Amino acid sequence: MNMPYMSFSLGGVLMGVPAQQVIEVSRAVAVELTRMPFAVRHVLGLINLRGTLAVGVDLASCLSVEPSKARSSDSALPSLWVFAQAQQGLLGLRVDAVSDIHMVAPQDLLPPPVALTGAMRHIVSATVALPGALLHVLSLEDIPLQPDANLLSNFAEGVS
């Protein structure tokens, strides 16, 4: 049975998550973030999404991907957020653009490329060959939200 995956881009890389986990997509000029003391660098803070707290994650920073030039050069541009439910709670993922919903057969989910390094190596759980693109499927549960010296140093070094 085919499963839907919502795709989005970040720095020219096509990424996706199971569509069933997506709660909302929002474009906001200024999202009010409540900073969290001692948070890892890619955790931007807490976001109040209609009474439910979401952890705001800068995916570009987490995955060491350069955000789109338009977003990085113009801070007045609205941020695009994908809110998705993970085991550890609601996550707000800041992305460059939302792409499409792709129906994927289980046999089309392939292992991630061995050339991935750093956090991409740990967070990308599968890839899907699409016409003209490669979809990197993210495991939201593997995005670190709390400081862990060993895990974070492994991300930085690309060690498994």
DSSP file with accessible surface (Angstrom, degrees, kcal/mol):
  #  RESIDUE AA STRUCTURE BP1 BP2  ACC     N-H-->O    O-->H-N    N-H-->O    O-->H-N    TCO  KAPPA ALPHA  PHI   PSI    X-CA   Y-CA   Z-CA
    1    1 A M              0   0  197      0, 0.0     2,-0.1     0, 0.0   103,-0.1   0.000 360.0 360.0 360.0 130.4    0.0    0.0    0.0
    2    2 A N        -     0   0   82    103,-0.1   103,-0.2   101,-0.1   101,-0.1  -0.421 360.0-150.1 -69.6 144.1    1.4    3.4   -1.0
    3    3 A M  E     -A  104   0A  67    101,-3.0   101,-2.8    -2,-0.1     2,-0.3  -0.933  15.1-122.4-115.5 139.7    2.2    5.9    1.8
    4    4 A P  E     -A  103   0A  29      0, 0.0    15,-2.4     0, 0.0    16,-0.5  -0.615  25.3-170.4 -83.2 136.9    2.0    9.7    1.3
    5    5 A Y  E     -AB 102  18A  19     97,-2.4    97,-2.9    -2,-0.3     2,-0.5  -0.995  15.9-140.7-124.4 129.7    5.1   11.8    2.0
    6    6 A M  E     -AB 101  17A  13     11,-2.5    11,-1.9    -2,-0.4     2,-0.3  -0.794  23.4-154.4 -88.6 129.8    5.1   15.5    2.1
    7    7 A S  E     + B   0  16A   0     93,-3.3    92,-2.7    -2,-0.5    93,-0.3  -0.771  18.6 169.3-108.6 152.5    8.2   17.0    0.5
    8    8 A F  E     -AB  98  15A   0      7,-2.9     7,-3.3    -2,-0.3     2,-0.3  -0.956  26.1-121.4-150.2 161.3    9.9   20.3    1.1
    9    9 A S  E     -AB  97  14A  30     88,-2.9    87,-1.9    -2,-0.3    88,-1.4  -0.838  19.5-178.9-113.0 152.1   13.2   21.8    0.0
   10   10 A L  E >  S- B   0  13A   0      3,-1.9     3,-1.7    -2,-0.3    56,-0.1  -0.902  78.3 -20.0-148.3 110.1   16.0   23.2    2.1
   11   11 A G  T 3  S-     0   0   30     -2,-0.3    55,-0.2     1,-0.3     3,-0.1   0.849 127.4 -51.4  59.5  33.5   19.1   24.6    0.4
   12   12 A G  T 3  S+     0   0   76      1,-0.3     2,-0.5    53,-0.1    -1,-0.3   0.474 112.7 119.3  84.4   0.6   18.2   22.8   -2.9
   13   13 A V  E <   -B   10   0A  38     -3,-1.7    -3,-1.9   122,-0.0     2,-0.5  -0.872  61.0-135.0-101.5 130.9   17.9   19.4   -1.2
   14   14 A L  E     +B    9   0A  31     -2,-0.5   122,-2.2   120,-0.5     2,-0.3  -0.747  32.9 172.2 -87.1 124.0   14.5   17.7   -1.4
   15   15 A M  E     -Bc   8 136A   0     -7,-3.3    -7,-2.9    -2,-0.5     2,-0.3  -0.856   7.5-174.4-127.7 163.2   13.4   16.3    1.9
   16   16 A G  E     -Bc   7 137A   0    120,-2.2   122,-3.0    -2,-0.3    -9,-0.2  -0.990  14.3-160.2-156.8 162.1   10.2   14.7    3.1
   17   17 A V  E     -B    6   0A   0    -11,-1.9   -11,-2.5    -2,-0.3     5,-0.1  -0.950  49.1 -78.2-136.7 156.7    8.3   13.3    6.1
   18   18 A P  E >>  -B    5   0A  23      0, 0.0     3,-1.8     0, 0.0     4,-0.5  -0.366  40.1-135.2 -56.5 129.8    5.3   11.0    6.3
   19   19 A A  G >4 S+     0   0   24    -15,-2.4     3,-1.2     1,-0.3   -14,-0.1   0.801 100.8  68.0 -61.7 -27.3    2.3   13.1    5.5
   20   20 A Q  G 34 S+     0   0  113    -16,-0.5    -1,-0.3     1,-0.3    65,-0.1   0.756  97.7  53.6 -64.3 -23.1    0.4   11.6    8.4
   21   21 A Q  G <4 S+     0   0   41     -3,-1.8    64,-3.3    63,-0.1     2,-0.4   0.661  86.4  99.4 -84.1 -16.6    2.8   13.3   10.8
   22   22 A V  E <<  +F   84   0B  33     -3,-1.2    62,-0.3    -4,-0.5     3,-0.1  -0.583  41.4 173.3 -79.0 127.3    2.2   16.8    9.3
   23   23 A I  E     -     0   0B  89     60,-3.3     2,-0.3    -2,-0.4    61,-0.2   0.809  63.0 -16.3 -96.6 -42.3   -0.2   18.9   11.3
   24   24 A E  E     -F   83   0B  49     59,-1.5    59,-3.3     2,-0.0     2,-0.4  -0.990  45.8-140.3-162.9 152.7    0.1   22.2    9.5
   25   25 A V  E     -F   82   0B  63     -2,-0.3     2,-0.4    57,-0.2    57,-0.2  -0.987  31.9-178.2-118.5 130.8    2.2   24.3    7.1
   26   26 A S  E     -F   81   0B  32     55,-2.8    55,-3.3    -2,-0.4     2,-0.6  -0.992  23.7-156.2-137.0 139.5    2.4   28.0    8.1
   27   27 A R  E     +F   80   0B 154     -2,-0.4     2,-0.4    53,-0.2    53,-0.2  -0.970  26.3 171.4-112.5 119.5    4.0   31.1    6.6
   28   28 A A  E     -F   79   0B  23     51,-2.5    51,-2.9    -2,-0.6     3,-0.3  -0.994  34.2-153.5-133.7 135.1    4.7   33.7    9.2
   29   29 A V  S    S+     0   0  108     -2,-0.4     2,-0.4     1,-0.3    -1,-0.1   0.923  96.5  14.6 -68.1 -44.1    6.7   37.0    9.0
   30   30 A A  S    S-     0   0   90     48,-0.1     2,-0.5    49,-0.1    -1,-0.3  -0.889  70.3-167.8-138.3 103.9    7.4   36.8   12.7
   31   31 A V        -     0   0   37     -2,-0.4     2,-0.7    -3,-0.3    -3,-0.0  -0.801  28.7-124.6 -87.6 129.5    6.9   33.6   14.7
   32   32 A E        -     0   0  166     -2,-0.5    16,-0.5    16,-0.1     2,-0.5  -0.679  32.5-170.4 -79.6 115.2    7.2   34.3   18.4
   33   33 A L  E     -G   47   0B  48     -2,-0.7     2,-0.7    14,-0.1    14,-0.2  -0.915  16.9-149.1-108.9 132.1    9.8   32.0   19.8
   34   34 A T  E     -G   46   0B  86     12,-2.3    12,-2.7    -2,-0.5    -2,-0.0  -0.905  29.3-125.8 -98.4 114.2   10.5   31.5   23.5
   35   35 A R        -     0   0  176     -2,-0.7    10,-0.2    10,-0.2     9,-0.1  -0.249  15.5-142.4 -60.4 147.3   14.1   30.8   23.9
   36   36 A M    >   -     0   0   62      7,-0.2     3,-1.5     8,-0.1    -1,-0.1  -0.959  19.7-121.0-113.7 122.6   15.1   27.7   25.8
   37   37 A P  T 3  S+     0   0  109      0, 0.0     8,-0.0     0, 0.0     0, 0.0  -0.345  93.3   7.9 -63.4 142.2   18.2   27.8   28.0
   38   38 A F  T 3  S+     0   0  188      1,-0.2     2,-0.1   108,-0.1     3,-0.1   0.670  91.4 155.3  63.6  20.9   21.0   25.4   27.2
   39   39 A A    <   -     0   0   33     -3,-1.5    -1,-0.2     1,-0.1   107,-0.1  -0.406  51.7 -98.1 -74.4 154.1   19.2   24.3   23.9
   40   40 A V    >   -     0   0   12    105,-0.5     3,-1.8     1,-0.1    -1,-0.1  -0.331  43.0-101.7 -66.1 158.5   21.3   22.9   21.1
   41   41 A R  T 3  S+     0   0  169      1,-0.3    -1,-0.1    20,-0.1    21,-0.1   0.773 119.2  52.8 -60.8 -29.0   22.1   25.5   18.4
   42   42 A H  T 3  S+     0   0    6     19,-0.1    16,-3.0   102,-0.1     2,-0.8   0.589  86.5  91.0 -87.0  -7.2   19.4   24.3   15.9
   43   43 A V  E <   - H   0  57B   9     -3,-1.8    14,-0.2    14,-0.2    -7,-0.2  -0.802  55.8-174.4 -87.7 112.1   16.6   24.5   18.5
   44   44 A L  E     -     0   0B  22     12,-2.7     2,-0.3    -2,-0.8    -1,-0.2   0.722  46.6 -91.6 -81.0 -24.5   15.3   28.0   18.0
   45   45 A G  E     - H   0  56B   0     11,-1.0    11,-3.6   -10,-0.2     2,-0.4  -0.896  55.0 -41.6 143.1-170.2   12.8   27.9   20.9
   46   46 A L  E     -GH  34  55B  47    -12,-2.7   -12,-2.3    -2,-0.3     2,-0.4  -0.752  45.1-158.8 -95.9 141.1    9.2   27.1   21.7
   47   47 A I  E     -GH  33  54B   8      7,-3.1     7,-2.7    -2,-0.4     2,-0.9  -0.966  14.8-136.2-119.1 132.5    6.3   28.1   19.5
   48   48 A N  E     - H   0  53B 110    -16,-0.5     2,-0.9    -2,-0.4     5,-0.2  -0.798  21.2-173.0 -88.6 108.2    2.7   28.4   20.6
   49   49 A L  E >  S- H   0  52B  18      3,-3.2     3,-1.6    -2,-0.9    -2,-0.0  -0.834  72.5 -46.0-104.7  91.2    0.7   26.8   17.9
   50   50 A R  T 3  S-     0   0  174     -2,-0.9    -1,-0.2     1,-0.3     3,-0.1   0.895 122.4 -37.5  49.0  48.9   -2.9   27.5   19.0
   51   51 A G  T 3  S+     0   0   64      1,-0.2     2,-0.5     0, 0.0    -1,-0.3   0.373 120.7 102.4  90.8  -5.3   -2.3   26.5   22.6
   52   52 A T  E <   -H   49   0B  79     -3,-1.6    -3,-3.2     2,-0.0     2,-0.4  -0.941  69.5-128.2-111.6 132.1    0.0   23.6   21.8
   53   53 A L  E     -H   48   0B 105     -2,-0.5    37,-0.5    -5,-0.2     2,-0.4  -0.632  25.7-173.7 -82.0 133.4    3.8   24.0   22.3
   54   54 A A  E     -H   47   0B   0     -7,-2.7    -7,-3.1    -2,-0.4     2,-0.6  -0.948  26.4-122.7-121.9 145.1    6.0   23.1   19.4
   55   55 A V  E     -Hi  46  91B  27     35,-2.4    37,-3.0    -2,-0.4     2,-0.5  -0.803  27.7-136.4 -87.2 119.0    9.8   23.0   19.4
   56   56 A G  E     -Hi  45  92B   0    -11,-3.6   -12,-2.7    -2,-0.6   -11,-1.0  -0.677  24.2-170.1 -79.6 121.7   11.1   25.3   16.7
   57   57 A V  E     -Hi  43  93B   0     35,-3.6    37,-2.7    -2,-0.5     2,-1.1  -0.955  22.3-145.5-118.8 127.4   13.9   23.6   14.7
   58   58 A D  E  >  - i   0  94B  23    -16,-3.0     4,-2.5    -2,-0.5     3,-0.2  -0.791  17.2-169.7 -86.6  97.1   16.1   25.3   12.2
   59   59 A L  H  > S+     0   0    0     -2,-1.1     4,-2.9    35,-0.8     6,-0.3   0.851  81.7  59.1 -60.6 -34.3   16.6   22.3    9.8
   60   60 A A  H  >>S+     0   0    4     34,-0.4     5,-2.4     1,-0.2     4,-0.6   0.942 110.8  41.4 -60.1 -45.2   19.3   24.1    7.9
   61   61 A S  H >45S+     0   0   28     -3,-0.2     3,-0.6     3,-0.2    -2,-0.2   0.922 115.4  50.7 -68.0 -42.4   21.4   24.5   11.0
   62   62 A C  H 3<5S+     0   0    4     -4,-2.5    57,-0.2     1,-0.2    -2,-0.2   0.912 119.6  35.0 -62.2 -43.5   20.6   21.0   12.2
   63   63 A L  H 3<5S-     0   0    6     -4,-2.9    57,-0.3    -5,-0.2    -1,-0.2   0.365 106.9-120.3 -95.5   4.3   21.6   19.3    9.0
   64   64 A S  T <<5 +     0   0   95     -3,-0.6     2,-0.4    -4,-0.6    -3,-0.2   0.916  63.4 146.8  54.7  45.4   24.4   21.7    8.1
   65   65 A V      < -     0   0   21     -5,-2.4    -1,-0.2    -6,-0.3   -54,-0.1  -0.921  54.3-118.2-110.9 137.3   22.6   22.6    4.9
   66   66 A E        -     0   0  146     -2,-0.4     3,-0.1   -55,-0.2    -5,-0.0  -0.615  33.3-129.8 -71.9 121.5   22.9   26.2    3.4
   67   67 A P        -     0   0   26      0, 0.0   -57,-0.1     0, 0.0    -1,-0.1  -0.224  44.1 -68.6 -65.2 168.5   19.4   27.7    3.4
   68   68 A S     >  -     0   0   40      1,-0.1     4,-2.4   -59,-0.1     5,-0.2  -0.211  43.8-121.1 -57.4 147.7   18.2   29.3    0.2
   69   69 A K  H  > S+     0   0  172      1,-0.2     4,-1.9     2,-0.2     5,-0.2   0.875 112.2  56.4 -60.1 -36.1   20.0   32.5   -0.7
   70   70 A A  H  > S+     0   0   56      1,-0.2     4,-1.3     2,-0.2    -1,-0.2   0.937 110.6  43.3 -62.6 -44.7   16.8   34.4   -0.7
   71   71 A R  H  4 S+     0   0   38      1,-0.2    -2,-0.2     2,-0.2    -1,-0.2   0.915 115.6  47.5 -68.8 -40.7   16.0   33.3    2.9
   72   72 A S  H  < S+     0   0   73     -4,-2.4    -1,-0.2     1,-0.2    -2,-0.2   0.810 116.5  43.1 -73.5 -25.4   19.5   33.9    4.2
   73   73 A S  H  < S+     0   0   97     -4,-1.9     2,-0.5    -5,-0.2    -1,-0.2   0.662 113.9  48.9 -95.3 -15.5   19.9   37.3    2.7
   74   74 A D    ><  +     0   0   69     -4,-1.3     3,-1.6    -5,-0.2    -1,-0.2  -0.827  54.3 179.4-129.1  96.4   16.5   38.8    3.5
   75   75 A S  T 3  S+     0   0  124     -2,-0.5    -1,-0.1     1,-0.3     4,-0.1   0.628  80.1  69.4 -71.1 -10.8   15.4   38.4    7.1
   76   76 A A  T 3  S+     0   0   69      2,-0.1    -1,-0.3   -46,-0.0     3,-0.1   0.640  75.5 104.5 -80.6 -13.9   12.1   40.3    6.3
   77   77 A L  S <  S-     0   0   67     -3,-1.6   -49,-0.1    -7,-0.2     2,-0.0  -0.420  85.3-102.7 -65.0 142.7   10.9   37.3    4.2
   78   78 A P        -     0   0   43      0, 0.0   -49,-0.3     0, 0.0     2,-0.3  -0.370  34.8-121.5 -63.5 143.5    8.3   35.2    5.9
   79   79 A S  E     -F   28   0B  24    -51,-2.9   -51,-2.5    -4,-0.1     2,-0.5  -0.640  17.8-138.2 -82.7 145.5    9.5   32.0    7.4
   80   80 A L  E     -FJ  27  95B  11     15,-0.8    15,-2.5    -2,-0.3     2,-0.4  -0.926  22.5-169.0-106.9 126.2    7.9   28.8    6.2
   81   81 A W  E     -FJ  26  94B   3    -55,-3.3   -55,-2.8    -2,-0.5     2,-0.6  -0.945  16.5-160.5-120.5 135.7    7.2   26.3    8.9
   82   82 A V  E     -FJ  25  93B   0     11,-2.5    11,-3.2    -2,-0.4     2,-0.6  -0.973  14.9-156.5-110.3 116.7    6.1   22.6    8.7
   83   83 A F  E     +FJ  24  92B   4    -59,-3.3   -60,-3.3    -2,-0.6   -59,-1.5  -0.857  20.9 171.6 -97.0 123.9    4.6   21.5   12.0
   84   84 A A  E     -FJ  22  91B   0      7,-2.5     7,-3.0    -2,-0.6     2,-0.5  -0.981  32.6-120.4-136.8 145.5    4.8   17.7   12.4
   85   85 A Q  E     + J   0  90B  87    -64,-3.3     2,-0.3    -2,-0.4     5,-0.2  -0.731  35.1 173.7 -87.1 127.1    4.1   15.3   15.2
   86   86 A A  E >   - J   0  89B   6      3,-2.2     3,-1.6    -2,-0.5    53,-0.0  -0.773  48.2 -99.3-122.1 171.3    7.0   13.2   16.4
   87   87 A Q  T 3  S+     0   0  171      1,-0.3     3,-0.1    -2,-0.3    54,-0.0   0.880 124.4  51.8 -59.4 -36.1    7.3   10.8   19.3
   88   88 A Q  T 3  S-     0   0   78      1,-0.3    -1,-0.3    52,-0.0     2,-0.3   0.467 125.5 -87.6 -82.9  -0.1    9.0   13.5   21.4
   89   89 A G  E <   - J   0  86B  24     -3,-1.6    -3,-2.2     2,-0.0     2,-0.3  -0.788  69.2 -21.8 129.2-169.8    6.3   16.0   20.7
   90   90 A L  E     - J   0  85B  13    -37,-0.5   -35,-2.4    -2,-0.3     2,-0.4  -0.608  57.7-162.3 -80.6 130.5    5.2   18.6   18.1
   91   91 A L  E     -iJ  55  84B   0     -7,-3.0    -7,-2.5    -2,-0.3     2,-0.6  -0.925  12.9-153.3-114.4 139.5    8.1   20.0   16.0
   92   92 A G  E     -iJ  56  83B   0    -37,-3.0   -35,-3.6    -2,-0.4     2,-0.6  -0.952  17.5-162.4-107.3 112.0    8.1   23.2   14.0
   93   93 A L  E     -iJ  57  82B   0    -11,-3.2   -11,-2.5    -2,-0.6     2,-0.6  -0.863  10.1-144.0-100.2 119.2   10.6   22.7   11.1
   94   94 A R  E     +iJ  58  81B  55    -37,-2.7   -35,-0.8    -2,-0.6   -34,-0.4  -0.722  33.0 169.0 -83.1 122.1   11.7   25.9    9.4
   95   95 A V  E     - J   0  80B   1    -15,-2.5   -15,-0.8    -2,-0.6   -85,-0.2  -0.777  42.5-124.1-128.7 171.0   12.2   25.1    5.7
   96   96 A D  S    S-     0   0   26    -87,-1.9     2,-0.3     1,-0.3   -86,-0.2   0.878  86.0 -11.3 -83.7 -45.1   12.7   27.0    2.4
   97   97 A A  E     -A    9   0A  39    -88,-1.4   -88,-2.9   -17,-0.1     2,-0.4  -0.989  58.1-125.2-156.9 148.2    9.7   25.8    0.4
   98   98 A V  E     -A    8   0A  54     -2,-0.3   -90,-0.3   -90,-0.3   -73,-0.0  -0.841  29.9-179.0 -95.7 136.1    7.0   23.1    0.5
   99   99 A S  E     -     0   0A  62    -92,-2.7     2,-0.3    -2,-0.4   -91,-0.2   0.885  36.7 -56.6-101.6 -75.1    6.9   21.0   -2.7
  100  100 A D  E     -     0   0A  99    -93,-0.3   -93,-3.3   -95,-0.1     2,-0.5  -0.938  41.0 -94.0-162.0 173.7    4.4   18.3   -3.0
  101  101 A I  E     -A    6   0A  83     -2,-0.3     2,-0.5   -95,-0.2   -95,-0.2  -0.939  39.4-163.9-104.7 128.6    2.8   15.1   -1.7
  102  102 A H  E     -A    5   0A  39    -97,-2.9   -97,-2.4    -2,-0.5     2,-0.6  -0.961  15.0-139.9-116.8 130.7    4.3   11.9   -3.2
  103  103 A M  E     -A    4   0A 114     -2,-0.5     2,-0.5   -99,-0.2  -101,-0.1  -0.799  28.2-169.7 -87.9 121.9    2.7    8.5   -3.0
  104  104 A V  E     -A    3   0A   4   -101,-2.8  -101,-3.0    -2,-0.6     5,-0.0  -0.963  17.9-139.2-123.2 128.3    5.5    6.0   -2.3
  105  105 A A    >   -     0   0    9     -2,-0.5     3,-2.0  -103,-0.2     4,-0.5  -0.580  28.2-117.7 -77.8 144.3    5.3    2.3   -2.4
  106  106 A P  G >  S+     0   0   72      0, 0.0     3,-1.4     0, 0.0    -1,-0.1   0.863 114.5  57.2 -53.0 -36.9    7.2    0.5    0.5
  107  107 A Q  G 3  S+     0   0  146      1,-0.3    -3,-0.0     3,-0.0    -2,-0.0   0.683  97.9  62.8 -71.3 -13.8    9.6   -1.2   -2.0
  108  108 A D  G <  S+     0   0   84     -3,-2.0     2,-0.7     2,-0.1    21,-0.4   0.560  77.8  99.3 -86.1  -9.3   10.6    2.3   -3.4
  109  109 A L    <   -     0   0   58     -3,-1.4    19,-0.2    -4,-0.5    -5,-0.0  -0.716  59.0-174.6 -79.2 113.4   12.1    3.3    0.0
  110  110 A L  B     -D  127   0A  84     17,-3.3    17,-2.6    -2,-0.7    -2,-0.1  -0.731  31.5 -89.0-107.2 159.5   15.8    2.7   -0.4
  111  111 A P        -     0   0  105      0, 0.0    15,-0.2     0, 0.0    -1,-0.1  -0.257  55.5 -93.0 -61.4 153.4   18.6    3.1    2.1
  112  112 A P        -     0   0   41      0, 0.0    15,-0.1     0, 0.0    24,-0.0  -0.296  52.6 -86.9 -63.8 153.0   20.2    6.5    2.4
  113  113 A P    >   -     0   0   49      0, 0.0     3,-1.5     0, 0.0    13,-0.0  -0.342  29.4-132.5 -59.8 141.0   23.2    7.2    0.3
  114  114 A V  T 3  S+     0   0  149      1,-0.3     7,-0.0    -3,-0.1     0, 0.0   0.702 101.4  70.8 -69.1 -17.1   26.4    6.1    2.0
  115  115 A A  T 3  S+     0   0   83      2,-0.1    -1,-0.3     6,-0.0     6,-0.1   0.595  71.4 112.0 -77.2  -9.5   28.0    9.5    1.0
  116  116 A L    <   -     0   0   28     -3,-1.5     2,-0.3     4,-0.1     0, 0.0  -0.385  49.9-170.5 -65.1 142.7   25.8   11.4    3.5
  117  117 A T    >>  +     0   0  102     -2,-0.1     3,-0.9     4,-0.0     4,-0.8  -0.812  39.3   2.8-128.4 170.1   27.8   12.8    6.4
  118  118 A G  H >> S-     0   0   11     -2,-0.3     4,-0.8     1,-0.2     3,-0.7  -0.175 125.3 -13.0  57.9-142.6   27.1   14.5    9.7
  119  119 A A  H >> S+     0   0    5      1,-0.2     4,-2.6    36,-0.2     3,-0.7   0.835 131.7  65.1 -63.6 -33.3   23.5   14.9   10.9
  120  120 A M  H <> S+     0   0   20     -3,-0.9     4,-2.2   -57,-0.3    -1,-0.2   0.903  98.1  56.0 -56.5 -37.9   22.2   14.0    7.4
  121  121 A R  H << S+     0   0  112     -4,-0.8    -1,-0.3    -3,-0.7    -2,-0.2   0.825 115.6  36.8 -63.4 -31.9   23.7   10.5    7.9
  122  122 A H  H << S+     0   0   49     -4,-0.8    -2,-0.2    -3,-0.7    -1,-0.2   0.768 121.3  41.6 -92.5 -29.7   21.7   10.0   11.2
  123  123 A I  H  < S+     0   0    0     -4,-2.6    16,-2.9    15,-0.1     2,-0.6   0.762  92.7  83.9 -96.3 -27.3   18.4   11.8   10.4
  124  124 A V  E  <  + E   0 138A   4     -4,-2.2    14,-0.2    -5,-0.3     3,-0.1  -0.677  51.8 177.0 -78.6 118.2   17.8   10.6    6.8
  125  125 A S  E     -     0   0A  64     12,-2.7     2,-0.3    -2,-0.6    -1,-0.2   0.686  60.8  -8.3 -96.1 -21.6   16.1    7.2    7.2
  126  126 A A  E     - E   0 137A  11     11,-1.2    11,-2.9   -15,-0.2     2,-0.3  -0.976  57.7-135.8-163.0 167.7   15.5    6.4    3.5
  127  127 A T  E     -DE 110 136A   7    -17,-2.6   -17,-3.3    -2,-0.3     2,-0.4  -0.955   9.0-156.6-132.2 155.1   15.6    7.9    0.0
  128  128 A V  E     - E   0 135A   4      7,-2.0     7,-3.0    -2,-0.3     2,-0.7  -0.998  17.9-132.7-132.5 127.2   13.1    7.7   -2.9
  129  129 A A  E     - E   0 134A  74    -21,-0.4     5,-0.2    -2,-0.4    -2,-0.0  -0.723  32.0-179.5 -80.8 114.5   14.1    8.1   -6.5
  130  130 A L  E >   - E   0 133A  32      3,-2.8     3,-1.9    -2,-0.7     2,-0.4  -0.746  46.2 -75.5-105.3 162.3   11.6   10.5   -8.0
  131  131 A P  T 3  S-     0   0  134      0, 0.0     3,-0.1     0, 0.0    -1,-0.0  -0.410 119.0  -8.5 -59.1 111.9   11.5   11.7  -11.7
  132  132 A G  T 3  S+     0   0   91     -2,-0.4     2,-0.3     1,-0.1    -3,-0.0   0.536 130.0  61.8  80.2   6.0   14.4   14.2  -11.8
  133  133 A A  E <   - E   0 130A  44     -3,-1.9    -3,-2.8     2,-0.0     2,-0.5  -0.991  68.7-129.7-156.8 162.4   15.0   14.2   -8.0
  134  134 A L  E     - E   0 129A  68     -2,-0.3     2,-0.6    -5,-0.2  -120,-0.5  -0.982  23.5-147.5-118.1 121.0   16.0   12.2   -4.9
  135  135 A L  E     - E   0 128A   0     -7,-3.0    -7,-2.0    -2,-0.5     2,-0.7  -0.807   5.4-152.4 -91.6 121.4   13.7   12.6   -1.9
  136  136 A H  E     -cE  15 127A  22   -122,-2.2  -120,-2.2    -2,-0.6     2,-0.5  -0.864  12.1-147.2 -93.9 113.9   15.5   12.3    1.4
  137  137 A V  E     -cE  16 126A   5    -11,-2.9   -12,-2.7    -2,-0.7   -11,-1.2  -0.721  14.1-145.6 -86.0 124.1   13.0   10.9    4.0
  138  138 A L  E     - E   0 124A   2   -122,-3.0     2,-0.8    -2,-0.5   -14,-0.2  -0.690   8.5-141.8 -93.2 142.7   13.7   12.3    7.5
  139  139 A S    >   -     0   0   22    -16,-2.9     3,-1.7    -2,-0.3     4,-0.2  -0.888  13.3-165.1 -97.3 102.8   13.2   10.5   10.8
  140  140 A L  G >  S+     0   0    0     -2,-0.8     3,-1.5     1,-0.3    -1,-0.2   0.820  85.0  64.4 -60.1 -29.9   11.8   13.2   13.0
  141  141 A E  G 3  S+     0   0   58      1,-0.3    -1,-0.3    -3,-0.1   -55,-0.0   0.725  96.8  57.9 -66.5 -19.9   12.5   11.1   16.1
  142  142 A D  G <  S+     0   0   80     -3,-1.7    -1,-0.3   -19,-0.2    -2,-0.2   0.421  75.7 107.7 -93.9   3.4   16.3   11.3   15.3
  143  143 A I  S <  S-     0   0    3     -3,-1.5     2,-0.3    -4,-0.2    -3,-0.0  -0.706  74.3-128.8 -78.9 116.2   16.5   15.1   15.4
  144  144 A P        +     0   0   11      0, 0.0  -102,-0.1     0, 0.0    -2,-0.1  -0.524  32.7 173.8 -71.6 129.5   18.3   15.8   18.7
  145  145 A L        +     0   0   32     -2,-0.3  -105,-0.5     1,-0.1  -102,-0.0   0.541  62.9  51.1-109.3 -13.8   16.4   18.3   20.8
  146  146 A Q  S    S-     0   0  154   -107,-0.1  -107,-0.1     2,-0.0    -1,-0.1  -0.937  95.3 -93.0-125.0 150.4   18.6   18.2   23.9
  147  147 A P        +     0   0   80      0, 0.0     2,-0.3     0, 0.0    -2,-0.1  -0.361  44.1 167.7 -62.4 132.3   22.4   18.6   24.4
  148  148 A D     >  -     0   0   77      1,-0.1     4,-3.0    -2,-0.1     5,-0.3  -0.830  23.7-154.9-144.7 103.7   24.2   15.3   24.3
  149  149 A A  H  > S+     0   0   80     -2,-0.3     4,-2.0     1,-0.2     5,-0.2   0.873  92.1  45.4 -53.4 -44.4   27.9   15.8   24.0
  150  150 A N  H  > S+     0   0  121      2,-0.2     4,-1.9     1,-0.2    -1,-0.2   0.948 116.3  44.3 -66.6 -48.0   28.6   12.4   22.5
  151  151 A L  H  > S+     0   0   58      1,-0.2     4,-2.1     2,-0.2    -2,-0.2   0.943 114.9  47.8 -63.4 -46.5   25.8   12.5   20.0
  152  152 A L  H  X S+     0   0   51     -4,-3.0     4,-2.2     1,-0.2    -1,-0.2   0.883 110.5  51.2 -66.4 -36.1   26.4   16.0   18.9
  153  153 A S  H  X S+     0   0   46     -4,-2.0     4,-2.1    -5,-0.3     6,-0.2   0.890 108.8  52.5 -68.0 -34.2   30.1   15.5   18.4
  154  154 A N  H  X>S+     0   0   49     -4,-1.9     4,-1.7    -5,-0.2     5,-1.5   0.905 108.4  51.0 -65.2 -38.6   29.3   12.4   16.3
  155  155 A F  H  <5S+     0   0   18     -4,-2.1   -36,-0.2     1,-0.2    -2,-0.2   0.940 111.2  47.5 -61.4 -46.2   27.0   14.6   14.2
  156  156 A A  H  <5S+     0   0   87     -4,-2.2    -1,-0.2     1,-0.2    -2,-0.2   0.883 119.4  38.8 -64.8 -37.4   29.7   17.2   13.7
  157  157 A E  H  <5S-     0   0  136     -4,-2.1    -1,-0.2    -5,-0.2    -2,-0.2   0.620 105.3-123.8 -89.4 -15.5   32.3   14.6   12.7
  158  158 A G  T  <5 +     0   0   10     -4,-1.7     2,-0.3     1,-0.3    -3,-0.2   0.748  57.4 151.8  78.5  21.2   30.0   12.4   10.7
  159  159 A V      <       0   0   63     -5,-1.5    -1,-0.3    -6,-0.2    -2,-0.1  -0.667 360.0 360.0 -86.7 140.1   30.7    9.3   12.8
  160  160 A S              0   0  104     -2,-0.3    -1,-0.1    -3,-0.1   -38,-0.0  -0.410 360.0 360.0 -86.3 360.0   28.0    6.7   13.1
